[in-house]
Structure formats: C-alpha cells, structure tokens
Amino acid sequence: MGLLFVEVLPRDATGGADVLQCRRCRVDAASVGAILSRDFQGRIGRTYLFNRVVNITLGPNENRNFRTGLHTVNDISCICCQEILGWRYEKAYVESEKYKEGKFILERTLLSKQA
C-alpha cells in the first residue's frame, strides 16, 4: 500500500470545534461552516448535507429508493478506517430532487466535533 494523503481542514482562530471528524479514527471529514442543510434523515438518524467533504473514498453506483424517490448514490467511506460515513447523490430521477446531485450526506452519529 502507498502513502495515505490526509487533508487537514482549517480550524477557527480560537481553536474551537468547527470541524467534523470520523468518530472511529478522528480524521477530518467536513467543516461545520460548510453544512448546507441539517434537515435530512439517514439510515441511522439525522444527517447533514454538504457540497464538499474530504478524506473519503466513493463506493460503486447503486440505485436506492428514498422517501423522496429513486436516486443513484455512492456510499462514502473514511479514507483511513473505511467506516461508511454516508453517501453521495450521483443522480436524482425526480425533477424536484435534482439539487442533490453531486452533494454529500454524512450521518451525524458517525461524526464527532474536533475538541
């Protein structure tokens, strides 16, 4: 296996908890300031919607039926520990759901805030 390159997200000037990390291995996943919505429901609870997340790998395309209709998604896993953290919307088949395409969902219960 080659070198693993991990992106470290910037913290605020006071060193506050503005970065969400993988709960299992504590690698940075996303910035709290980059949350687009907190009003999504995942497999195991509430989720966050993001334009950008870091330190992840994408799984294969998969069609899933959600409450909002059929979507093609990819599971996203932590680049370090391989924990599945959420999914990426590849394609939405319902016109009103097209805004989700290319965006990421992270499960709240699988994340921790950097302390």
C-alpha angles and dihedrals in degrees: 000000000000131000118302114227112204122190114223113208121221118260125214119264094262093053091246128163101273098133128077115217138189105273092219103051103009097234114151115264108168145343118258088223090060095062109125096185139001093191102092130107121217137186094280104023142301121357142193126234118220139178091211137024129172139214095031138123124215123232125212123293113275132179113230133178111225127177087265094054140267118337135174107228141171121217111236120217133191109263092223107041101015093233110157105242101177139295145281122233107233099172137000119204096195112078095223090055097053091101088074094063111118093010128118134231119206121192110235094216091058094054136071131194117246108251 
